[in-house]
C-alpha cells in the first residue's frame, strides 16, 4: 500500500520530501501510524478538540451510530465505489446525462416552477425529489443541529411543520449532495434558503471532523504488530466549504445564522467581526425592497474571511489553511487568488472544497462575472505544496484529480442569465446529479400600473457573437432616425437603456461623432447626455437636470447604473431599450419614468411608449417580461414587431 501511495503522490504532487520510502511491513505500519498522529490536518483537529477517546464518547454526537451505508455524506464522499466513480465521470465528460422534468406540488397545487434533473448514465433523481412527510432525522443530520435549526426555522413554517413548502422540495436534493441551480429565489424566500443551506454546510463540516477524529482514535489504538488499516478521510487541505456572497452585510447575516445553529459559548473575534462587517446604515424607504435588502448595512464588496470550528467554539478570522469555511465576495477571493502576473500566488486552500455555495447570484453578476470564472478555474486543483497533509489519509479521488466531479455546487439566484446557465452546464458536473429549478413567468407588463404602449422589435442574428453588430446596425439604420424625429417634435426626451457597458461606449461614441458632424454642418446635432456606473455624482446630477429641462433630448443610461443607484430619470416621453434588462423589475421601474413625465405635465399619456430591441438570444430576458406563454412565438415566429398595451 505504501508503494502505491508513494508513486501516485510523487506523480501528482512532485513533492519529493513527501514520498514514503519502502520499508519492511512492520516499519511501514509504524510510519503510517506516526504520520497519522502528527500530520498537520489531523493534528490540528486533535489540538482543537483536545479529544481523547473519552472526550469523543462524551460528545453529544458520539452516541450517534451513523449508518454509513445509507448516510448520503458517507455514500458520496467517504465510501464511493471507485469503479462507479470512473464510470460516471466518463458519462459526465461525454455529456451522457439522463434528463427528466417534473413540476412538483406546493401546498397541494402545481408549483410555479419546474425542475429539470440530470444524472450521469441511467440513474434517476425524480423519485428522490418527490418526498412526502420529510423528516430531518431521515437525512442523517447531526443531532446537535436539529433543535437549533427547528428554532431558527420556526418563523417560516406553520401547522407544526419543521420545513416550509419550498424547503421540503429542495432539501432532499441538497442533502443528497447533488448540484442545484435554484432560480425562484425571492426576497421572501431568501432567509428560508439561507438557514437551510447553513444547516447543510454545518452538517458536512461536523461529519467530516467527526470522521477524522474517530479515525485518529482508531489509529492511536493500533499496536505496531497489528495489520495495517487504510483510512481515507481527508483532502489535501482543511477548508471544505466555500460560500460566495455579494456584500459584507450578507456575510454578517450568514455568520449570524451559523452562530444560531451552533450556539457557541464564546465565539472568538466576534466583536472585531461585528465592527468590520456590520453597520446599521439604512437605505431610503423610497427605494425598492430588493435594493434595500441588498445595499442596507455594510455593502462593501471586497472581503474574505476564514471560520474555524472546534467542539466548543467558533473562531472568526482564522487563517485559510486552518479554516473549515471560507466566506468571500467574488472580488475578495479573486484578489486572494491573484493573477499569473503576480510573483507569489497561493490558491491551494481551494484544492479540497467539497461544498460550494453561491447566493444572491444576480447581485454578484452585476459586480463582475469574470471573477466567478477566475474562481472556478482555480477550484479543486492539485496543490503546489503538501501543506503538511498525510497522503496515506487522502481520499483516492483527490489523488486522482477527480475532486471537481464530487464537489457539490449550490447556486441561488432570482433569475437565470446566459452566464449563470453556462455555469450550470460547464462547471456543475457532480456525478451525484444536478437539478435546475426553472420558474414559469406571467410577465411584468401589468405591474407597471397604467397601460402603456410596448413595442418589441426583433432583429436577426445567427450567433451570440454577431449579435452586438446586428443590434447596432438595426438600431442606427431603422430605429434611431424615427426616435430623433420624435424627440425633435416633442418637448420631452428619449431615454435609451443599455444593458452592456461595451454597447454603451459604442453608442456614446456614435452619438458624439454625429454631434460633431451636425455642428460642422451648422446644426446643433445630437444634444445628448451619457451616464453609466462610473460617472461621477456631480456629472450624473448635471446630466439628469439637462435631460429633465429638455436641453438634452437623449440620455444614455446603463443597467448597472440603475442596479447600483436606482435613480428616477425625469423628462422622458419615450424609453428605448437597446437591450432588455436581465432583471424584469428594472423594466417596470424604467417604464414608470414615463408615468412621472405625465404627472409632471411634460408628456401626454397618449404619447408615451416603450420600445425594445431583441433577438432570439434574449429569450431568457424576454420571457421574464412578456411571460412564458408568449416568448416562444416571439422568438421563433416570422414577425418583426410585436405590440402590447
CORNORLIN-V993275 format. One record per pair of residues at least 4 apart in sequence whose ideal C-beta (glycine too) atoms are under 6 Angstrom apart, sorted by sequence separation. I is the first residue (numbers start at 0). J is the second residue. D is the distance in whole Angstrom. If there is no record, write none. Layout:
# CORNORLIN-V993275
i: <I;I>
j: <J;J>
d: <D;D>
This chain:
# CORNORLIN-V993275
i: <1;4;8;22;34;50;66;71;72;73;118;124;140;144;148;156;162;166;169;170;188;221;245;268;272;273;282;286;290;291;294;317;327;337;364;393;415;421;422;423;429;447;465;466;472;473;474;475;530;534;560;585;602;613;617;621;625;629;631;632;22;37;50;56;65;73;79;90;105;135;140;162;172;244;286;308;317;327;393;396;397;415;460;474;497;517;534;545;546;580;596;597;602;622;35;55;67;118;244;427;460;486;497;518;545;580;596;102;103;156;172;307;337;412;486;517;597;102;116;155;546;613;622;633;9;282;306;396;460;530;621;135;307;336;514;102;458;482;514;149;282;305;423;513;530;618;5;100;101;282;5;281;305;307;528;593;100;307;308;458;510;574;214;280;306;307;618;99;305;510;528;1;214;278;306;528;2;98;278;381;408;590;615;277;305;96;97;211;276;571;210;304;407;507;547;558;571;165;379;528;547;97;101;303;379;404;527;546;561;568;166;251;526;571;1;99;135;173;250;251;302;352;404;526;527;528;529;531;569;379;532;91;163;300;303;320;349;503;532;90;166;247;301;302;303;319;349;531;90;300;301;350;572;346;532;570;87;207;303;350;579;133;329;572;579;347;572;573;574;575;576;138;155;347;333;579;586;200;330;333;583;130;329;336;579;583;152;329;332;151;272;127;266;267;268;127;248;268;507;248;263;506;148;247;263;360;368;361;375;246;247;261;360;361;353;354;355;356;357;358;144;246;492;503;247;144;106;105;197;201;490;197;492;493;494;495;496;497;498;141;140;194;494;193;197;141;103;300;486;70;293;112;494;250;494;492;63;491;492;493;494;495;496;497;498;60;491;60;493;495;498;60;489;59;236;238;240;241;242;243;238;496;75;186;71;186;71;204;71;491;186;151;238;491;241;491;148;236;147;236;239;240;241;242;243;244;245;147;235;236;144;235;234;245;245;204;72;443;447;446;443;447;443;449;235;466;236;466;203;235;463;200;460;452;453;454;455;456;457;458;455;233;196;232;233;50;231;234;52;416;44;44;41;443;440;457;35;440;442;442;456;441;32;440;455;440;439;454;32;453;452;40;29;365;450;40;365;28;444;415;192;184;184;184;178;179;180;181;182;176;182;182;180;178;178;177;183;177;182;176;177;178;179;180;181;183;177;182;47;48;172;290;286;124;119;84;118;88;117;116;114;115;114;112;113;112;112;111;91;87;39;38;35;34;75;31;17;11;14;8;4;4;7>
j: <5;8;12;26;38;54;70;75;76;77;122;128;144;148;152;160;166;170;173;174;192;225;249;272;276;277;286;290;294;295;298;321;331;341;368;397;419;425;426;427;433;451;469;470;476;477;478;479;534;538;564;589;606;617;621;625;629;633;635;636;27;42;55;61;70;78;84;95;110;140;145;167;177;249;291;313;322;332;398;401;402;420;465;479;502;522;539;550;551;585;601;602;607;627;41;61;73;124;250;433;466;492;503;524;551;586;602;109;110;163;179;314;344;419;493;524;604;110;124;163;554;621;630;641;18;291;315;405;469;539;630;145;317;346;524;113;469;493;525;161;294;317;435;525;542;630;18;113;114;295;19;295;319;321;542;607;115;322;323;473;525;589;230;296;322;323;634;116;322;527;545;19;232;296;324;546;21;117;297;400;427;609;634;297;325;117;118;232;297;592;232;326;429;529;569;580;593;188;402;551;570;121;125;327;403;428;551;570;585;592;191;276;551;596;27;125;161;199;276;277;328;378;430;552;553;554;555;557;595;406;559;119;191;328;331;348;377;531;560;119;195;276;330;331;332;348;378;560;120;330;331;380;602;377;563;601;119;239;335;382;611;167;363;606;613;382;607;608;609;610;611;174;191;383;370;617;624;240;370;373;623;171;370;377;620;624;194;371;374;194;315;171;313;314;315;175;296;316;555;297;312;555;198;297;313;410;418;412;426;298;299;313;412;413;406;407;408;409;410;411;198;300;546;557;302;201;164;164;256;260;549;257;552;553;554;555;556;557;558;202;202;256;556;256;260;205;168;366;552;139;362;183;568;326;571;570;142;570;571;573;574;575;576;577;578;141;572;142;575;577;580;143;572;143;320;322;324;325;326;329;325;589;176;288;174;289;175;308;176;596;292;259;348;601;352;602;260;348;260;350;353;354;355;356;357;358;359;262;350;351;260;351;351;362;363;323;206;583;587;587;586;590;587;594;382;614;386;616;354;388;616;354;614;608;609;610;611;612;613;614;613;392;356;392;393;212;394;397;216;581;211;212;215;624;622;639;218;623;625;626;640;626;218;626;641;627;627;642;221;643;644;233;223;559;644;237;562;227;643;619;411;411;412;413;408;409;410;411;412;407;414;415;423;427;429;429;436;431;436;431;432;433;434;435;436;438;433;438;309;310;434;565;565;432;430;396;432;404;433;434;434;435;436;436;437;437;438;439;428;430;387;389;389;389;431;391;385;381;385;390;390;391;398>
d: <6;6;6;4;6;4;6;6;6;4;5;6;6;6;6;4;4;5;6;6;6;5;6;6;6;5;5;4;6;5;5;5;5;4;5;5;5;6;5;5;6;6;6;6;6;5;5;5;5;5;6;6;6;4;5;6;5;6;6;5;5;6;5;5;5;6;5;4;4;5;6;5;5;4;5;6;5;4;6;4;5;5;5;6;5;5;5;5;5;4;4;6;5;5;6;5;4;6;5;5;4;6;5;5;4;6;4;5;5;5;6;4;4;6;5;2;5;6;4;5;4;5;4;5;5;4;6;6;4;5;5;6;4;5;4;5;6;5;4;6;5;4;6;5;5;6;6;6;5;5;5;6;5;6;4;4;5;5;5;4;5;6;4;6;6;6;5;5;3;5;6;5;5;5;4;6;6;5;5;6;5;5;4;6;6;4;5;5;6;5;5;5;6;4;5;5;6;6;4;5;4;6;5;4;4;6;6;5;6;5;6;4;5;6;5;5;6;5;6;4;5;6;5;6;4;5;4;4;6;6;4;5;5;5;4;6;6;6;5;4;5;4;5;5;6;4;5;5;5;6;5;6;4;5;6;6;4;6;5;5;6;5;6;6;6;4;6;6;5;5;4;4;5;6;4;5;5;5;6;5;4;5;4;5;4;5;6;6;6;5;5;6;5;4;4;6;3;5;6;5;5;6;5;4;5;6;5;5;5;5;5;6;4;5;6;5;5;5;5;5;6;6;6;5;5;6;5;5;5;6;6;6;5;5;5;5;6;5;4;5;5;6;6;6;6;5;5;6;4;4;6;5;6;5;4;6;6;6;6;5;5;5;5;5;4;5;3;6;6;6;6;6;5;5;6;5;5;5;5;6;5;6;4;6;6;5;5;6;5;6;5;5;5;5;5;4;6;6;5;5;5;5;5;5;5;6;5;6;5;5;6;5;3;4;5;5;5;5;6;5;6;5;5;6;5;6;6;5;5;5;5;6;5;4;5;5;5;6;6;6;6;5;6;6;6;6;5;5;5;5;5;6;6;6;6;5;4;5;5;3;6;5;5;5;5;5;5;5;6;4;5;6;5;6;5;5;5;5;6;6;6;5;6;5;5;5;5;5;6;5;6;5;5;4;4;6;6;5;5;5;5;4;5;5;5;5;6;6;4;5;5;5;5;5;6;6;4;5;5;5;5;5;6;5;5;6;4;6;5;4;3;3;6;5;6;5;5;5;5;4;5;6;5>
